[in-house]
Amino acid sequence: MCYHNCTMTDSTVYFFNGVICMVKAEKLTKSFGTTDVLRNLSCEIRDGSIYGLIGANGSGKSTLLRLIAGIYYPDSGSLKVDDEEIFDNVIKKKDIVFVADEFYFPTGCTVEQYAQIYSEFYDSFDYSFFWEKLGMVGLPLKGKVATFSKGMKRQLVMLCALACKCKLVLFDETFDGLDPVVRNLMKNIIYDEVAERNITVIMTSHNLRELEDICDCLGVLYQGGILFEGDVANITSNVFKVQIAFKEDFNEKNFIGMNIISSKKRGSVAELIIKGDKEDCRKKLEALNPILLDILPLTLEEIFIYEMELLGYAYEKISV
């Protein structure tokens, strides 16, 4: 459920038209010294969505979040949040909360004191929400943060950020350090906030599997630009695996008119990865009178791998 224009050559984009954008970047470039971290990146992120940004360490994910948060100023290009420039916009920044990958806690700080710090910066801080969710994850209100594990600290910071009740929430390396049970709990809390208040959440990770079951839209950041992205529902419904066999010998000419991403033939059985309308493809394949026809779903990670190969990139170099 996102709409995106990508500047990288031969990139793959699944369009979702007619949406209201929360974040719009145009030809965004950011460098540190002689290193270009982001280069001519353009994207539009839908209001009320959960957008997942996947990329290897050092791919520019954190830099992009800091630009969106107004912490960094772009070297060139433009970045707007709710159709307003963000860097010097004090009022608009009150609607944005950013959770970095690394945290700072004052010496001797308790959970309660840490929440008070957030409330001093955000008048909208909701203590009732914070206390309720704190009980759900089992963090002690008077507990010393210095004694917490990495995962417990991340839970605390995420809950404080959500309690600020901002329209735009940015999470860097969102679920790093969380065990599977807590990760699912935090995902449910985030999802409920988006559903109830129509907020926009942008989260990064180097692990696709961490984000695929919560995000509306996922994108791969590579060499300073969005290489591939798409609406999760569209991606998973429009790319699928086909196993097919015929009595006679056959080749790819039998499948003219179908968008075949990948094909392999083992003996008399072919394995095809096809992009398109599943039912339309099924009718066309059935009309060929195969002796075997199975149409199977693909995981999101499998789809990304095939798409990366189609574009000439190795997915493991991007995601690890």
C-alpha positions in Angstrom: 0.0 0.0 0.0 2.6 2.5 -1.0 3.5 4.6 -4.0 7.1 5.1 -5.0 9.1 6.5 -7.8 12.6 5.0 -8.0 15.6 6.7 -9.7 17.9 3.6 -10.0 18.2 2.2 -13.5 16.1 -0.8 -14.3 14.6 -0.9 -10.8 11.4 -2.9 -10.1 8.5 -1.0 -8.6 5.0 -2.2 -7.7 2.7 0.9 -7.9 -0.2 1.7 -5.7 -1.9 4.8 -7.0 -4.2 7.4 -5.5 -2.7 7.6 -2.0 -1.8 10.5 0.4 1.9 10.7 1.0 3.4 11.3 4.5 7.0 11.4 3.3 8.2 12.6 -0.1 11.8 12.6 -1.1 13.0 13.9 -4.5 16.6 13.4 -5.8 17.8 13.2 -2.2 21.6 13.1 -1.8 23.6 13.0 1.4 27.4 12.7 1.7 29.9 12.5 4.6 33.3 13.7 3.5 34.0 12.0 0.1 31.5 9.2 0.8 28.1 9.4 -0.9 25.6 7.6 1.4 22.5 8.5 -0.5 22.4 9.5 -4.2 19.4 11.0 -6.0 17.0 8.9 -3.9 13.3 9.6 -4.7 10.4 8.0 -2.9 6.9 8.6 -1.6 5.7 6.8 1.5 2.0 6.5 2.1 0.2 8.1 5.0 -1.1 5.5 7.5 1.2 2.7 6.4 4.0 0.6 7.8 7.0 0.9 5.5 9.9 -1.5 5.9 13.4 -0.5 4.6 15.7 -3.5 4.1 19.5 -3.1 3.5 22.9 -4.3 4.5 24.8 -2.5 7.3 26.1 0.8 5.8 23.6 0.9 3.0 22.2 4.3 4.2 19.1 3.2 6.2 20.0 5.2 9.3 21.0 8.2 7.3 17.6 8.2 5.5 15.7 8.1 8.8 17.8 10.9 10.2 17.0 13.0 7.1 13.3 12.3 7.5 13.5 13.2 11.2 15.1 16.5 10.4 18.3 15.6 12.2 20.4 15.8 9.0 20.1 18.4 6.2 20.2 17.0 2.6 23.2 18.1 0.5 20.8 18.3 -2.5 17.3 17.4 -3.4 14.2 17.9 -1.2 12.5 16.1 1.6 9.0 16.9 2.8 6.8 15.4 5.6 3.1 16.2 5.3 4.1 18.4 2.4 6.3 20.6 4.5 10.1 21.0 4.6 11.3 19.4 7.8 14.9 20.4 8.8 14.2 23.7 10.5 10.5 23.0 11.1 10.1 22.9 14.9 6.3 22.6 14.8 6.3 19.7 12.4 9.1 17.9 14.3 6.7 17.6 17.3 4.8 15.1 15.1 7.9 13.0 14.5 9.6 10.6 16.9 12.8 8.8 16.0 14.2 5.7 17.8 17.9 5.2 16.9 19.7 1.9 16.8 21.8 2.9 19.8 20.3 4.4 23.0 21.5 6.8 25.6 20.2 6.6 29.2 21.1 9.0 32.0 23.1 7.5 34.9 20.8 5.8 37.4 17.7 6.5 35.3 14.6 4.5 36.1 11.8 3.5 33.6 9.6 6.2 35.1 12.3 8.9 34.8 13.0 8.0 31.2 9.4 8.3 30.3 9.4 11.8 31.9 12.2 12.8 29.6 10.0 12.0 26.6 7.1 13.8 28.1 9.2 17.0 28.4 9.8 17.0 24.7 6.3 15.8 23.6 3.2 17.4 25.2 1.1 14.7 23.7 2.9 11.9 25.7 0.2 9.5 26.9 1.1 8.1 30.3 -2.0 5.9 30.4 -0.9 4.2 27.2 2.6 3.9 28.5 1.7 2.3 31.8 -0.7 -0.1 30.1 1.8 -1.3 27.5 4.6 -1.4 30.1 2.5 -4.0 32.1 2.0 -6.0 28.9 5.7 -6.4 28.3 6.5 -6.8 32.0 8.9 -3.9 32.5 9.1 -2.5 36.1 8.1 1.1 36.5 10.8 1.7 39.1 13.4 -0.5 37.5 16.9 0.8 36.9 17.5 0.9 33.1 21.2 0.1 33.6 20.3 -3.3 34.8 18.2 -4.1 31.7 19.2 -6.4 28.9 19.5 -4.9 25.4 16.1 -6.3 24.5 14.4 -4.7 27.5 16.0 -1.4 26.8 14.7 -1.5 23.2 11.2 -2.3 24.5 11.3 0.7 26.8 12.4 3.1 24.0 9.9 1.8 21.6 7.0 2.1 24.1 8.1 5.7 25.0 8.2 6.6 21.3 4.7 5.2 20.7 3.4 6.9 23.8 4.4 10.3 22.3 1.4 9.8 19.9 3.2 11.3 16.9 1.9 11.0 13.4 5.2 9.7 12.1 7.3 7.1 14.0 10.8 6.1 12.8 12.4 2.9 14.2 16.0 2.0 13.3 16.9 -1.8 13.4 13.5 -2.1 14.9 13.4 -5.5 16.6 17.2 -6.1 17.2 17.7 -7.9 20.5 14.1 -8.9 21.0 13.2 -12.6 21.5 10.4 -14.0 19.2 7.6 -13.7 21.8 8.4 -10.1 22.7 9.0 -9.3 19.0 5.5 -10.4 18.1 4.0 -8.5 21.1 5.7 -5.3 20.0 4.6 -5.9 16.4 1.0 -6.1 17.6 1.3 -2.9 19.6 2.7 -1.1 16.6 0.0 -2.5 14.3 -2.8 -1.5 16.7 -1.5 2.1 16.9 -1.4 2.3 13.1 -4.9 0.8 12.7 -6.5 3.0 15.5 -4.7 6.3 14.8 -3.7 6.1 11.2 -0.1 6.9 12.0 2.8 6.2 9.6 5.6 4.0 10.7 8.9 3.6 8.9 11.2 0.8 10.2 14.6 -0.5 9.1 16.2 -3.8 9.3 18.9 -5.9 7.7 16.6 -8.9 8.0 13.6 -9.2 5.7 12.0 -11.9 7.9 11.8 -9.4 10.8 9.5 -7.1 8.8 7.6 -9.0 6.2 4.6 -9.9 8.5 4.0 -6.4 9.7 4.8 -4.0 6.8 2.4 -2.9 4.1 5.4 -2.0 1.8 9.0 -3.2 1.7 11.9 -1.7 -0.1 15.6 -2.6 -0.6 18.1 0.2 -0.2 21.3 -0.4 -2.1 24.2 1.9 -3.1 22.3 5.0 -2.1 19.0 4.3 -3.7 15.8 2.3 -3.5 16.6 -0.7 -5.8 13.4 -2.6 -5.4 10.2 -2.1 -3.5 6.6 -3.0 -3.5 3.3 -3.4 -1.8 3.5 -6.6 0.1 0.0 -7.7 -0.9 0.7 -7.1 -4.6 4.1 -8.8 -4.5 2.9 -12.0 -2.9 -0.2 -12.3 -5.1 1.4 -11.5 -8.4 4.6 -13.7 -8.2 4.3 -17.4 -7.9 5.9 -20.8 -8.7 4.6 -23.2 -11.3 5.6 -26.8 -11.8 4.4 -28.2 -15.1 5.0 -31.2 -17.4 3.7 -32.4 -20.8 3.7 -35.7 -22.6 5.8 -34.2 -25.4 9.1 -32.3 -25.1 8.6 -28.5 -24.6 10.6 -25.3 -24.0 9.9 -21.6 -23.2 8.2 -21.0 -26.6 5.3 -22.9 -25.1 4.7 -20.1 -22.7 4.7 -17.1 -25.0 2.7 -14.2 -23.5 3.6 -15.0 -19.9 6.1 -12.9 -17.8 8.6 -15.6 -16.7 11.1 -14.4 -14.2 13.0 -17.7 -13.9 12.8 -21.1 -15.4 14.5 -24.5 -14.7 13.8 -27.9 -16.3 14.6 -31.2 -14.6 13.7 -34.1 -16.8 10.2 -33.7 -18.0 9.2 -31.2 -15.3 9.7 -27.5 -15.6 9.8 -25.1 -12.6 8.7 -21.6 -13.6 8.6 -18.3 -11.6 5.9 -16.2 -13.2 4.8 -12.6 -12.5 1.2 -11.7 -13.4 -2.4 -12.5 -12.6 -2.5 -16.0 -11.0 -5.9 -17.0 -12.3 -5.2 -15.7 -15.8 -2.0 -17.7 -15.9 -3.7 -20.8 -14.6 -6.2 -20.6 -17.5 -3.5 -20.2 -20.1 -1.5 -23.1 -18.7 -4.5 -25.4 -18.4 -5.3 -24.7 -22.1 -1.9 -26.2 -22.9 -3.2 -29.6 -21.6 -0.3 -30.4 -19.2 -0.1 -33.8 -17.5 1.1 -32.0 -14.3 0.3 -28.5 -13.2 0.9 -27.2 -9.7 0.8 -23.5 -8.8 2.6 -22.8 -5.5 3.1 -19.7 -3.4 6.5 -18.2 -2.7 7.8 -16.6 0.4 8.5 -12.9 0.3 12.2 -13.6 0.6 12.1 -16.0 -2.4 10.3 -13.3 -4.4 12.9 -10.7 -3.5 15.7 -13.0 -4.4 14.2 -13.7 -7.8 13.6 -10.0 -8.4 17.2 -9.1 -7.4 18.6 -11.8 -9.8 16.4 -10.4 -12.5 18.0 -7.0 -11.9 21.5 -8.5 -11.9 22.1 -8.2 -8.1 22.8 -10.9 -5.5 20.2 -10.5 -2.7 22.6 -11.8 0.0 25.0 -9.0 -0.7 22.1 -6.5 -0.1 20.4 -8.1 2.9 23.3 -9.5 5.1 
